[in-house]
Each structure stands twice: as C-alpha cells, then as structure tokens.
Amino acid sequence: PGLQERLSDLGYQPQHRSYTPLEVRAIVDALGEP
C-alpha cells in the first residue's frame, strides 16, 4: 500500500503533532533515511 494507506492502517491521526515509532518506520521505509 501507499504511505497514506499504511499510516492510516497504523492509526495515524493528522491532527496529532507527533508520530509513533511504527509510523516513523513506515515513513522511513517509504521515503528512505534522511
């Protein structure tokens, strides 16, 4: 799935201003290391 779908599956809430460790992992997997 795409990044937005993956984050949604993990329970991502756009109004929150932080990410859980699982959400960070999904973002890094999708975009690569900074």
Secondary structure, DSSP 4 states (H G I P E B T S, - for coil): --HHHHHHHTT--TT-SS--HHHHHHHHHHH---
